[in-house]
Amino acid sequence: MKQILLSIATATALFALLSCNSGVPKGFVEEPDDQSPDVVKTFDYGQMAALGHPRVLMTADDFKDLKVKVGRKAAEHKLLSEANDMVIALASEYVDNGVVIEYKLDAAGKRLLSQSREALRRLFTIAYAYKMTGEQKYLDAAIKDLRDVCAFQDWHPSHYLDTAEMSLAVAIAYDWLYYDLPLDLREMIHKCLVEYGMKTSVGQSYHRAVGNWNQVCNAGMIAAALAVYEKDKAISVDIIEDAVASNKKAMQGIYSPDGNYAEGYGYWHYGTGFQSILMKLLQTAFGSTAGLTEVEGFMKTAGYILFMAAPSGGSFSYADGGTLVQRVLPAMWWFAGETGDESLLVNEIRNLKNGMYASTKDRLAAAVPVFMKDFEPKGETDAVPSSYVWSGNGKVPVTIVHTGWKFDDSDVYLGIKGGAPNGGHGHMDAGSFVFESKGVRWSDDLFRPDYATMENALGNSEFWNNAQDGLRWDLFRMNNIGHSTLAFLNSDKSIKDKRHVTDQIVSGKTQFKQVYNSPDGYGATLDVTPAYADAVESANRTFKVIGGKLVVSDEITAKKNMPAKFQWRMIGQNAVTVNPDGEVLTQKGKNLKLSTVSSDKNVRVTYATWDATRPADWIKRDYEPENTDYMIAGFTATVPAGKTVTFTTTLE
């Protein structure tokens, strides 16, 4: 009995010590904990539990340290203070704007995602503001939002991104505000995170996905499990262990070998943004990512996305991941902290200072001071990448040229797209390119059409059908004739189910043969033969930035028994004047000359332009978006059967 009483006394003293260290308010009424023992598997769960709340992304000591840095030491931490002020200003705006989060699906009746994202935007930001200021208005707003979303009938697990983003939002707010939330709300949130979140994750397809779904969903589930661990230990451990194993496999498929992201710029922002959250969740709770940071190509991906941002304010906008304008990338602050490479932040520092972070209202904006707390760049850094070229292989090979980082007319920019159309979110854009010089984007890549509109018009399964005969390819913006690449007008009919003779072969993966990185030329040679194997014997596109001009050399070998008739197409928001010796493109009061030389004097080049719209002989689809102000410049030519001809096009 004496031994039992001693154990009880020791446990009571330990609880009191932990309560004191974790800042438990006097008289706080706790929801009963799960009394099962803590386990050690990939992680030590008892060690994590000892942190108390908060522990999702930030601990109590982290917030204490951050308050000192942006408070009495603000003069020494100017950039961090700017980030902190930006987040708090956003939180004040969200408190005042009267937005109510409602259970409302999108136009296709498929997604609750816009509401989940609004919840994440608000709760992450407002909870941060309360932790940093203690102002009651932030707590009141967070409590209202939490009650609203926990009163939903579910978090829409049929489209699991909806559930994942909502789970992340609620988990952060629950954990950070834990000791300020009333007991009934904590009980309600706990139940929702388990019943609406973690339990519905069982059997979901994201566990096997290799793309943004895996990253977003696992981040949301890990956050939920960390937040309620003491209340439901077994399911929390299972969720975290399964998530790390699943995520590691996905990361290997996403980033290996070089870090380029198959789904493009916009989806990197999404997937890798949540991947950085996932990393920080594990680092804060366990002090380890269990090897995730060592996945081949992952730490290289920050260099990829840095080069994807173009001087014009746009991006290398291939596939569905294209964006009309650049986005802020909170994940870059995490990568800079991990690598110590300030040059990764050349865009982010500029965007923090010019107000883009504040104006775009990114739902992960509150992660910036969280990431920056332990790695703060100078703020006026001159650090820029040392190379002009970034090139990566993998599912979707790309090569990108960025000759300067002044973001003015002196910067020349080139993005070259390889790969095959049938990848996730893919387009028939193999061999396409974007090109900027003189402060103008001359060669562009149109933004994808609205998902809900296309799903309603074509049917969900057909819009996402990337087989050769998929209706996806009957949309101008998805087809190669809507991109700056080649279109062949003949075929040996070896590829079945083509909707149009000019279509690329969806399984034809194009690869880089050589990369150039010297003053003699910055660029690459791409073998596009697999995309056009039914039309040509071989086709190679070589792109070189030389000085301020771009030289594109297309070496085309026709089949022995069939000529290769093709269109060389370049789409942009240009006015185009056709002259006997070439074309003059005009945009924003500036001109660019396009001229082409054939290596065979008997093979003529005929300059031509095309409207940026679906051809008249295609099925009419009135719901396709118009491409106002766009024009396609280029030429037509025919390579005789069995011959090889090189067409050298100069843009200057």
C-alpha positions in Angstrom: 0.0 0.0 0.0 2.9 2.3 0.9 4.4 1.7 -2.5 1.1 2.4 -4.3 0.7 5.7 -2.3 4.2 6.7 -3.2 3.5 6.0 -6.9 0.4 8.1 -6.8 2.2 10.9 -5.0 5.0 10.8 -7.6 2.5 10.8 -10.5 0.7 13.7 -8.9 3.9 15.7 -8.5 4.9 14.9 -12.1 1.5 16.1 -13.4 1.8 19.3 -11.4 5.3 19.8 -12.9 4.1 19.2 -16.4 1.1 21.4 -15.9 3.3 24.2 -14.7 5.7 23.8 -17.6 3.0 23.6 -20.2 1.2 26.7 -18.9 -2.1 25.0 -17.9 -4.3 27.7 -16.3 -5.3 27.2 -12.7 -8.7 25.6 -12.5 -8.6 24.4 -16.1 -11.1 21.5 -16.7 -9.6 18.8 -18.8 -11.4 16.3 -21.0 -10.4 12.8 -19.7 -7.3 11.4 -21.4 -6.8 8.0 -22.9 -5.0 6.0 -20.1 -3.3 3.5 -22.4 0.5 3.5 -22.3 2.6 5.6 -24.8 4.5 3.7 -27.4 7.8 4.0 -29.2 7.7 3.2 -32.9 9.0 5.4 -35.6 8.7 8.1 -33.1 8.6 8.4 -29.3 5.0 9.3 -28.6 5.5 9.8 -24.9 8.1 12.4 -25.5 5.8 14.2 -27.9 2.9 14.1 -25.3 5.2 15.7 -22.7 5.2 18.8 -24.8 1.6 19.5 -23.9 -0.2 22.1 -25.9 0.7 23.7 -28.2 2.8 21.2 -30.2 1.3 21.5 -33.7 4.0 23.4 -35.7 4.9 25.5 -32.6 5.5 24.8 -28.9 4.9 27.2 -26.0 8.6 27.9 -25.9 8.6 28.6 -29.7 5.8 31.2 -29.2 7.7 32.7 -26.2 10.9 33.1 -28.3 9.0 34.5 -31.2 7.3 37.1 -29.1 10.7 38.3 -27.8 12.1 38.6 -31.3 9.2 40.6 -32.7 8.8 42.6 -29.5 11.7 44.1 -27.6 14.2 42.8 -30.2 12.2 43.9 -33.3 15.0 46.2 -34.4 17.3 43.1 -34.7 14.6 41.1 -36.5 13.2 43.4 -39.1 12.1 40.8 -41.7 10.6 38.5 -39.1 8.8 41.5 -37.6 7.4 42.4 -41.1 6.2 38.8 -41.5 4.6 38.8 -38.1 2.9 42.2 -38.7 1.6 40.9 -42.1 -0.1 37.9 -40.5 -1.6 39.9 -37.7 -2.9 42.5 -40.2 -4.5 39.7 -42.2 -6.1 38.3 -39.0 -7.6 41.6 -38.2 -9.1 41.8 -41.8 -10.5 38.3 -41.4 -12.1 39.2 -38.1 -13.7 42.3 -39.6 -14.9 40.9 -42.9 -17.8 39.0 -41.5 -17.2 35.8 -43.6 -19.2 32.8 -42.5 -17.9 29.4 -43.3 -20.8 27.4 -44.7 -21.4 23.8 -45.9 -21.6 24.7 -49.6 -20.4 22.6 -52.5 -18.9 23.9 -55.8 -20.8 24.2 -59.1 -20.1 20.6 -60.0 -21.5 19.4 -56.6 -18.2 17.7 -56.0 -16.1 19.7 -53.6 -16.4 21.5 -50.3 -12.8 22.6 -50.8 -13.4 26.4 -51.0 -15.0 26.3 -47.6 -12.2 24.1 -46.1 -9.7 26.5 -47.6 -11.5 29.5 -46.1 -11.4 27.8 -42.7 -7.7 27.1 -43.0 -7.0 30.7 -44.1 -9.0 32.1 -41.2 -8.2 29.7 -38.4 -4.4 29.5 -39.0 -4.1 33.2 -39.2 -6.4 34.2 -36.4 -5.1 31.6 -34.0 -1.6 32.9 -34.7 -2.7 36.5 -34.0 -4.3 35.5 -30.7 -1.2 33.6 -29.6 1.0 36.6 -30.4 -1.2 39.4 -29.1 -3.7 37.9 -26.6 -6.4 40.1 -28.0 -9.9 38.8 -27.3 -11.3 39.6 -30.7 -9.1 36.9 -32.3 -10.2 34.3 -29.8 -13.8 35.1 -30.3 -13.6 34.9 -34.0 -11.7 31.6 -33.9 -14.3 30.1 -31.5 -17.1 31.1 -33.8 -15.4 29.6 -36.9 -14.7 26.4 -34.9 -18.3 26.0 -33.8 -19.5 26.6 -37.4 -17.3 23.9 -39.0 -17.8 21.4 -36.2 -21.6 21.8 -36.7 -21.3 20.5 -40.3 -22.8 17.2 -41.2 -19.3 16.0 -42.2 -16.2 17.4 -43.8 -17.0 15.9 -47.2 -14.7 12.8 -47.3 -15.8 11.9 -50.8 -13.4 14.5 -52.0 -10.7 14.0 -49.4 -8.8 17.2 -49.9 -11.8 18.9 -48.3 -11.5 16.8 -45.2 -7.7 17.2 -45.0 -7.6 21.0 -45.2 -10.4 21.3 -42.7 -8.6 18.9 -40.4 -5.4 20.9 -40.6 -7.3 24.2 -39.9 -9.2 22.8 -36.9 -6.2 20.9 -35.5 -4.0 24.1 -35.5 -6.7 26.2 -33.8 -7.6 23.5 -31.3 -3.9 23.0 -30.3 -2.8 26.6 -30.2 -5.9 27.8 -28.4 -6.4 24.7 -26.3 -6.3 26.3 -22.8 -8.6 29.2 -23.9 -11.4 27.1 -25.4 -14.4 26.0 -23.4 -14.7 22.4 -22.5 -17.8 21.7 -24.7 -16.0 23.1 -27.7 -12.9 21.1 -27.1 -15.0 17.9 -26.8 -16.8 18.8 -30.0 -13.5 19.4 -31.9 -12.0 16.2 -30.5 -14.9 14.3 -31.8 -14.9 15.9 -35.2 -11.1 15.4 -35.7 -11.6 11.8 -35.0 -14.9 11.0 -36.6 -15.0 13.5 -39.5 -11.2 13.4 -40.0 -9.0 10.5 -39.0 -11.5 7.6 -39.1 -12.7 8.6 -42.6 -9.1 8.4 -43.9 -9.1 4.6 -43.8 -9.1 3.2 -47.3 -8.9 6.5 -49.0 -7.0 6.5 -52.4 -4.6 9.3 -51.3 -2.6 6.7 -49.4 -1.5 5.3 -52.8 -1.4 8.6 -54.7 1.8 10.0 -56.0 1.1 13.8 -56.1 -0.4 16.6 -54.2 -3.3 14.6 -52.8 -0.9 12.4 -50.8 0.9 15.5 -49.4 -2.1 17.5 -48.5 -4.1 14.7 -47.0 -1.2 13.3 -44.9 -0.4 16.7 -43.6 -4.0 17.2 -42.4 -4.2 13.8 -40.8 -0.9 14.1 -39.0 -2.0 17.5 -37.6 -5.2 16.0 -36.4 -3.5 13.0 -34.8 -0.9 15.2 -33.0 -3.6 17.5 -31.7 -5.8 14.9 -30.0 -3.1 12.3 -29.2 -3.8 12.1 -25.5 -7.5 11.5 -26.1 -7.2 8.7 -28.7 -3.8 7.3 -28.7 -4.2 4.1 -30.8 -5.7 5.8 -33.8 -3.4 8.7 -33.6 -0.3 6.5 -33.6 -1.7 4.5 -36.5 -2.5 7.6 -38.5 1.0 9.1 -38.0 2.9 5.9 -38.7 0.8 5.1 -41.9 1.1 8.7 -43.0 4.9 8.8 -42.8 5.2 5.5 -44.7 2.7 6.6 -47.4 4.2 10.0 -47.8 7.8 8.7 -48.2 6.7 6.5 -51.1 4.9 9.4 -52.7 7.8 11.8 -52.2 10.1 9.3 -54.0 7.8 9.3 -57.0 7.2 13.0 -56.9 10.7 14.4 -56.5 13.2 11.8 -57.6 15.7 12.3 -59.1 16.1 16.1 -59.4 13.2 17.8 -57.7 11.0 19.0 -60.6 7.3 18.7 -59.9 5.4 16.8 -62.6 2.1 18.7 -62.0 3.7 22.1 -62.4 4.0 25.5 -60.7 0.5 25.8 -59.1 0.5 22.3 -57.9 4.0 22.6 -56.4 2.6 25.5 -54.4 -0.1 23.2 -53.2 1.6 19.9 -52.7 5.0 21.1 -51.6 3.4 23.9 -49.5 1.6 21.2 -47.5 4.7 19.0 -47.6 6.6 21.7 -45.7 3.8 21.9 -43.2 4.0 18.1 -42.8 7.8 18.4 -42.2 7.4 21.1 -39.6 4.7 19.1 -37.8 7.1 16.2 -37.4 10.1 18.3 -36.5 8.2 20.2 -33.8 6.5 17.2 -32.3 9.3 14.6 -32.6 12.5 16.4 -33.6 12.8 14.3 -36.7 11.2 13.7 -40.1 12.1 9.9 -40.1 14.2 10.3 -43.2 11.7 12.3 -45.3 14.2 15.1 -45.8 16.6 12.6 -47.3 14.3 11.5 -50.1 16.2 11.8 -53.4 15.4 15.1 -55.1 13.3 16.6 -52.3 15.8 19.2 -51.1 16.6 20.1 -54.8 12.9 21.1 -55.5 13.3 24.5 -54.0 15.8 25.4 -56.8 13.3 24.1 -59.3 10.5 26.3 -58.1 12.7 29.3 -57.8 13.5 29.1 -61.5 9.9 28.5 -62.3 9.1 32.2 -61.4 9.5 34.4 -64.4 10.7 38.0 -64.5 7.3 39.2 -65.8 5.5 38.1 -62.7 4.1 34.9 -64.4 5.5 31.4 -64.1 6.6 28.6 -66.4 3.0 27.6 -66.6 2.9 24.1 -68.1 0.1 21.5 -67.5 -2.8 22.2 -65.2 -0.3 23.7 -62.8 0.0 26.9 -64.7 -0.9 30.2 -63.0 -1.9 33.6 -64.4 0.4 35.3 -61.9 3.1 34.1 -59.5 2.1 33.0 -56.0 3.7 33.5 -52.7 5.5 30.3 -51.6 5.6 30.0 -47.8 7.4 26.6 -48.2 10.5 28.4 -49.4 11.1 29.8 -45.9 11.3 26.2 -44.7 13.7 25.2 -47.4 15.9 28.2 -46.8 16.0 27.3 -43.1 16.9 23.7 -43.8 19.7 24.5 -46.3 20.9 27.9 -45.1 20.6 29.1 -48.7 19.3 32.7 -48.7 19.3 32.8 -52.5 16.2 30.6 -52.4 14.3 33.6 -50.9 15.1 36.2 -53.6 11.5 36.1 -54.8 9.9 35.6 -51.3 11.7 38.6 -49.7 10.7 40.8 -52.6 7.1 39.6 -52.4 6.9 40.1 -48.6 8.2 43.7 -49.0 6.1 44.6 -52.0 2.9 43.5 -50.3 2.1 40.4 -52.3 1.9 38.2 -49.3 -0.7 40.6 -47.8 -2.7 41.0 -51.0 -2.9 37.4 -52.0 -4.0 36.2 -48.6 -2.4 32.8 -49.0 -4.0 30.4 -46.5 -0.5 29.2 -45.3 0.8 32.8 -44.8 1.0 32.3 -41.1 3.6 29.6 -41.7 6.1 32.3 -42.8 7.0 33.6 -39.3 6.7 30.0 -38.0 9.4 28.9 -40.5 11.4 32.1 -40.2 11.7 32.0 -36.4 14.8 29.8 -36.5 16.3 31.1 -39.8 16.0 34.7 -40.6 17.8 36.1 -43.7 19.2 39.6 -43.7 16.2 41.0 -45.5 18.2 43.1 -47.9 20.1 40.1 -49.2 21.9 40.3 -52.5 22.0 36.5 -52.7 20.9 35.1 -56.0 21.4 31.8 -57.7 24.9 31.3 -59.2 23.7 29.4 -62.3 21.6 30.6 -65.3 20.2 27.2 -65.9 18.1 24.7 -63.9 17.4 21.3 -65.5 15.8 18.2 -64.1 14.7 14.8 -65.3 12.0 12.5 -63.8 8.4 12.1 -64.8 8.2 15.5 -66.5 11.7 16.8 -67.5 12.1 20.6 -67.7 14.9 22.9 -68.4 14.7 26.6 -67.3 16.9 29.5 -68.2 17.0 32.6 -66.0 19.7 35.1 -67.0 19.1 37.6 -64.3 17.2 38.3 -61.1 16.6 42.1 -61.4 13.0 41.5 -62.6 13.4 44.1 -65.3 13.8 44.3 -69.1 17.3 43.0 -68.9 16.3 39.5 -67.7 15.8 36.8 -70.4 13.7 33.8 -69.4 13.1 30.4 -71.1 11.2 27.3 -70.0 11.3 24.1 -72.0 8.8 21.3 -71.3 9.5 17.6 -71.8 7.6 14.5 -70.6 4.4 12.9 -71.9 0.8 14.2 -71.9 -0.7 11.3 -70.0 0.8 12.3 -66.6 -1.3 13.7 -63.8 -2.9 17.0 -64.8 -1.0 16.7 -68.1 -1.5 18.6 -71.4 -0.3 17.8 -74.9 2.5 20.3 -74.4 5.6 18.2 -75.0 8.2 20.4 -76.7 6.4 23.6 -75.7 8.2 26.7 -74.3 7.7 30.0 -72.7 9.9 32.9 -73.5 10.4 36.3 -72.1 12.7 39.2 -73.1 12.5 43.0 -73.1 10.1 42.7 -70.2 7.5 40.9 -72.3 6.2 37.3 -72.4 6.3 36.5 -76.1 5.6 32.8 -75.9 3.0 31.8 -73.3 1.1 28.8 -72.0 -2.7 29.3 -71.5 -4.2 28.7 -68.1 -6.3 25.5 -67.8 -10.1 25.8 -68.2 -12.2 25.8 -65.0 -12.5 22.3 -63.6 -16.1 22.5 -62.5 -17.3 23.9 -65.8 -15.5 21.2 -67.8 -16.6 18.4 -65.5 -20.2 19.5 -65.9 -19.8 19.8 -69.7 -17.8 16.7 -70.5 -18.6 14.5 -67.5 -16.1 14.1 -64.7 -14.6 10.8 -66.0 -14.1 12.2 -69.5 -12.5 15.4 -68.5 -9.9 13.5 -66.5 -9.5 10.8 -69.1 -5.9 11.1 -70.4 -6.1 8.1 -72.7 -5.4 8.8 -76.4 -9.1 9.1 -77.2 -10.0 11.1 -74.0 -12.3 14.1 -74.5 -9.7 16.1 -72.5 -7.7 16.4 -75.7 -10.7 17.9 -77.5 -10.2 21.1 -75.5 -8.0 23.7 -77.2 -6.1 24.6 -74.1 -5.3 21.0 -73.4 -4.2 20.2 -77.0 -0.8 20.8 -78.6 -2.3 23.2 -81.1 -3.0 25.4 -78.1 0.7 25.4 -77.1 4.0 26.7 -78.4 5.1 23.5 -80.0 4.8 21.5 -83.2 1.7 20.1 -84.9 2.1 17.5 -87.7 -0.6 17.2 -90.3 0.1 13.7 -91.4 0.2 10.2 -89.7 1.0 6.7 -90.6 -2.1 5.7 -88.6 -0.1 3.4 -86.3 -1.6 5.2 -83.3 -5.2 4.3 -82.8 -7.9 6.4 -81.3 -6.4 9.8 -82.1 -9.2 12.5 -82.0 -7.2 14.7 -84.4 -4.4 13.9 -86.7 -2.3 16.7 -85.2 -2.6 15.2 -81.6 0.5 14.2 -79.8 0.9 10.6 -78.7 -0.2 10.6 -75.0 2.3 7.9 -73.9 5.2 9.4 -75.8 7.7 10.6 -73.2 10.1 13.2 -74.5 13.5 13.5 -72.9 16.4 16.0 -72.9 19.5 14.9 -74.8 21.8 17.7 -73.8 21.8 20.8 -71.5 23.8 24.0 -72.4 25.1 26.3 -69.7 27.7 28.7 -71.1 27.7 32.1 -72.8 27.7 30.3 -76.2 24.1 29.3 -75.3 21.9 28.5 -72.4 19.2 25.9 -73.0 18.8 22.3 -74.0 18.0 19.8 -76.8 14.8 17.8 -76.4 14.0 14.7 -78.3 10.3 15.0 -79.1 10.2 11.9 -81.4 8.1 9.9 -79.0 5.3 12.5 -79.1 5.2 12.4 -82.9 6.3 8.8 -83.8 3.4 8.2 -86.2 4.3 11.4 -88.2 8.1 11.5 -88.3 11.2 9.3 -88.1 12.7 11.6 -85.6 12.4 15.2 -84.3 14.6 17.1 -82.0 14.1 20.7 -80.7 17.2 22.7 -79.5 16.6 25.9 -77.6 19.5 28.3 -76.8 19.4 31.8 -75.3 22.3 33.7 -76.8 22.6 37.2 -75.5 19.1 38.7 -75.5 17.8 36.4 -78.3 16.4 32.9 -78.5 17.4 30.5 -81.2 15.2 27.4 -81.8 16.5 24.7 -84.1 14.1 21.9 -85.1 15.8 18.9 -86.8 13.1 16.8 -88.4 13.6 13.6 -90.3 10.7 12.4 -92.3 9.7 8.7 -92.6 11.0 7.0 -95.7 7.6 6.6 -97.3 5.8 9.8 -96.0 6.6 13.5 -96.0 6.5 15.4 -92.7 4.1 18.3 -93.1 4.0 20.4 -89.9 3.1 23.7 -88.3 5.6 25.6 -86.0 3.3 27.3 -83.5 4.0 29.9 -80.8 1.1 31.4 -78.8 1.2 34.7 -77.0 -0.7 37.9 -76.5 0.9 39.4 -79.5 -0.2 41.4 -82.5 1.5 39.6 -85.5 2.5 41.2 -88.8 3.6 38.7 -91.5 6.4 39.8 -93.8 8.2 38.0 -96.6 11.3 37.5 -94.4 9.5 36.7 -91.2 7.1 38.0 -88.7 7.0 41.0 -86.3 5.4 40.4 -82.9 4.2 43.5 -81.0 3.2 43.7 -77.4 3.3 46.5 -74.8 4.8 48.8 -77.4 7.8 46.5 -78.0 8.7 44.4 -81.0 10.2 40.9 -81.5 11.2 39.6 -84.9 10.7 35.9 -85.8 12.6 34.6 -88.7 13.4 31.0 -89.9 16.1 29.5 -92.1 15.8 26.1 -93.6 18.9 24.0 -94.0 17.6 22.7 -97.4 17.1 25.5 -99.9 14.5 23.3 -101.7 12.3 23.2 -98.5 10.4 26.4 -98.2 9.1 28.0 -95.0 5.7 29.7 -95.3 5.0 32.2 -92.5 1.5 32.0 -91.1 -0.7 32.9 -88.1 -3.6 31.1 -86.5 -6.4 32.3 -84.3 -6.1 31.0 -80.7 -9.3 29.0 -80.9 -10.4 25.5 -81.7 -10.3 24.7 -85.4 -13.5 25.0 -87.4 -13.5 21.2 -88.2 -13.5 20.2 -84.6 -16.8 19.6 -82.7 -18.2 22.8 -81.5 -17.9 23.3 -77.7 -19.3 26.7 -76.7 -18.4 26.3 -73.1 -14.7 26.5 -73.8 -13.1 29.8 -72.6 -12.2 32.3 -75.2 -8.6 33.3 -75.5 -9.0 37.0 -76.0 -6.0 38.9 -77.4 -4.0 35.8 -78.1 -2.6 35.0 -81.5 -0.4 32.1 -82.8 2.6 33.0 -84.8 4.8 30.6 -86.8 5.2 28.9 -90.1 4.4 25.8 -92.1 6.8 23.5 -93.9 7.1 20.0 -95.4 10.1 17.8 -95.1 10.3 15.4 -98.1 10.1 11.6 -97.4 13.3 10.2 -96.2 15.0 13.6 -95.8 16.4 15.5 -92.7 15.9 19.2 -92.6 16.8 21.7 -89.8 14.7 24.8 -89.3 16.5 27.5 -87.3 14.2 30.1 -85.9 15.5 33.2 -84.3 13.5 35.4 -81.9 15.2 38.8 -81.4 
